Amino acid sequence: MNLDYAQQYAKFHPDDAGHRRGLTLLHQRVLSPHLPADRSAPILDVGCGEGILLRQFVEWGATPASLAGVDLRPDAMERASQLAPGTDLRCCSATELPWPDETFALVCQHTMFTSILDERMRRQAAAEMARVLRPGGAILWYDFAYDNPSNRDVRRVTRNEIYALFPQLEIHLQRITLAPPIVRRFPAALLPILHPLLGTVPFLRTHFLGLFLKPRR
């Protein structure tokens, strides 16, 4: 992420916090039928960053020892160890996950795939996520549906590419997240009114939220 892009989003913190709350509610709604009843069922966050989603799972009742996360950035891993103590954190690539086949009941990725620009590495990461997922388990997906001309370090993942990356999984996708550049044009006082209205326009929603189900044997 370049500095200008990061600063743009830093200015947007109040709204970003609202977006995070809304996304959390959507995750809960999408995941609730598929969350393991056993609170100790293993969950992996690929590209976990500072561990925000891992901490969310703890708040939903997951056992910290059942949670795992990987990220390439040592500084993010250090912060994750503070935010989500007791979780299994590994500083490694998504293309070589250090767990056996069919380890996890749920595998998550949030805006990690768009940071992988190489197509071969994308295929490897997708194959690894599917490999460590148990039959009957699910992948939770949240990532950009559009390219961002302000950030050359990311590349969108299209609907067709998602289907090609996970051919063995049952894929459910929906478009969410109103484009932040649009939201920033309006006064904060108008956002509670305009955000739901503009969010009904499909091409203004910039991300895919998906649940990919691995068939039971």
Buried (B, 14 or more C-beta within 10 A) or exposed (E): EEEEBEEBEEEBEEBBEBBEEBBBEBBEEBBEEBBBEEEEBBBBBBBBBBBBBBBBBBEBEBBBEBBBBBBEEEEBBEBBBEBBEEBBBBBEBBBEBEBEEBBBBBBBBBBBBBBBEEEEBBBBBBBBBBBBBBEBBBBBBBBBBEEBEEBEEBBBBEEEBBEEBBEEBEBEBEBBBBBBEBBBEBEEEEBEEBBEEBBEEEEBBBBBBBBBBBEEE
